[in-house]
Amino acid sequence: MGYKGPIQLDQALYLAEPEVIIERVQTAEDRQSIIVVGHNPGLELLIQRLTGHEQRFPTAALAQIHIDAPTWRTLGSVRSARLLELWRPRELVPPV
């Protein structure tokens, strides 16, 4: 991705439920965009909660969502985020 900025590791995201992920993201006040790496079922449930759409989110999938919120602190009340892209592993690597 070419990202050269700081990386913050947070063990609380490992197997976290959507509420925990939201709590952690709410502390990212000084960032316009963030990347959350975690595991299911938490991430799949989070995307469903934020976008209102159920998506199969297999291992190693990537999702990009747009959240229309004034600050990260208001993330808990968001119910209208948009799923912009969902990449599943089979779509990222050409067949052999």
Helices and strands as residue ranges (DSSP letters): G 11-13, H 18-25, H 42-51, E 62-66, G 72-77, E 82-87, H 89-92
